[in-house]
Amino acid sequence: MTTDTPARLLQLLSLLQTPREWPGGELSERLGVSRRTVRRDIDRLRELGYPVQATKGADGGYRLVAGKAMPPLVLDDEEAVAIAVGLRAGAGHAVAGVDEASVRALAKLEQVLPARLRHRVSTLQAATTPLTSGDGASIAPETLTVMASSVAGQERLRFAYRSGDGTPSRRLTEPYRLVSTGRRWYLVAYDLDREDWRTFRVDRVTEPFATGARFAPRELPTGNAAEYLRQSMYRRQETYAFEVTFAAPADFVAARVPAWIGSPEPIDERSCRLRASASDSVEWLAVRIAMVDCEFTVQEPRELADHIRELGARLSRAGSGSAR
């Protein structure tokens, strides 16, 4: 019999998070308390924000259902390890769709994981090799979690940094946001030594250290970290304008191209136009456009149209060869 009420509530919550309906009598036996106590405990969980649904009947069943808000979850050891490994694998390779929210979740989970479970997570990750797409560099998940915690806690961050030409430096920053482009992670931060905003490729960061010194967030010039990163990348690299029309609705195309490339504009209900500037190679952009999976026409530049024509011919020849 569990006489400690908080411990009993956690045990009850753990049972209810199993996707099934629990008869009141079975919960009473599992917890070693009366059915009346079970009903009181259910009421306490509801007061804490857990949406527990009750069904009428001789034995009266209980089920945890979806609510308006996300209440805290109770995970067993295996579940916690599985989630941590999954988040680490995704975060370490900047997989599209795994953004700053996922890194924050990983930081919170690893903060409370017991040492024995952290060891299991590290062992599992070291023993597996993820199959990832793109050419994004691999990143130590610990680097991302330190950065995410510093962003969330508004805590100054110190780290070693290697620039594109290999020049090493030490940076003291006020981290603002982590941004994923789908291939790489970037940190947008205010550089205290240079007294200006900077963007840092996270795969070039080593020895990140949260100093413990708090700061009041500064106002970012663009007001949006993703937009600031886009402008910063274009300032540093040679860019070219392109224009492509797609024989598909704008929302269809927007779901299939990275948001930082640009947003398609509707022409009508069945077509749209994408006008933007790119700093990536023509070859990479051609592949991204082809992956939208609809008919399209390249208006400019000529280099992009020529490369797509050559790519199409190459793919056609490859397909003809495999058919024989």
Disulfide bonds with the S-S distance in Angstrom:
none
